[in-house]
Amino acid sequence: MNYRNDFIYFTDKLIARLKDYYGDNYSISISEIIKNNGQIKHSILIRREDESLTPNIYIDDMYDSYLEGETFL
């Protein structure tokens, strides 16, 4: 599996686990953020259906740990 396919697998599993945890009242998605220095960061957005504010939780370090064999999914 290449890096991109592995990242998609990782994010799909992460989204599925979070949807199981939070239930139907929350929307879970992945976003790609381009920082001012041009660096691309990936974040997960967990939004309750009746709220407009959503925190960006960066997942790049979590993905790096996953690649090193850490299990948390």
N, C-alpha and C positions, 0 to 999 in steps of 0.2 A: 504494500500500500504506500502511495506517495504522501508527501507532507499535506497537500491540499485535501486529498480524500480522507486522510486520518483526522484532519481538523474538522471536516464536515461530520464525520462519524462522532467525534468528541462532542461537538456542539449539539448534534441531534440527541445524543444520550443525555447530555446536561439538560436540555430543554424538556425532554420526556420526564426526567426525575423531578425537575422543578414543578412541572404541571401536575404530577402526581401529588407532590407535597402541598402546593398552594390551591389546587382545585380549579373549578370553572370560573370563579370570580376574578381571576387574574389572567392577564395576557403576558406571555413570555416570548421574547424575541432576542435575536442577536443583531448587533449593529456594528458597523465598521466606522470608526472615528478617525478623521485625518487631523492630527494635531498641527499647531502653528509651524512646527519645524518640518512638516511633511511626513512625519512618522505615522504609520497606520497602527491603530490600537483596536482591539475587538472587545466589545462589552456586551453584557447581557442586561436586558431591560425587563424588569418585573413590575407591571403596572396593574393596579386594582382597577376594575372596570369603571368605577365611579369617581376616579381621581385623575387629574391631569398631569401631576408631577411624577416623574419616573427617574430614579437614580441610574447612573451608568456604573456598572460594576465591571471593572476590567478583568478579563479572563486570560490574558496572554501568559501570565506567570503560572496560572493554574494549568494551562495547556502544556507548558514546558515541564512542569512537575509530572503530568500525566505521561509525557514522552519518556521521562526518566524512570517510569515504572510505578509511580505512586498511584494507588487506587483510592478513589473516593466517589466514583459514580455508581 
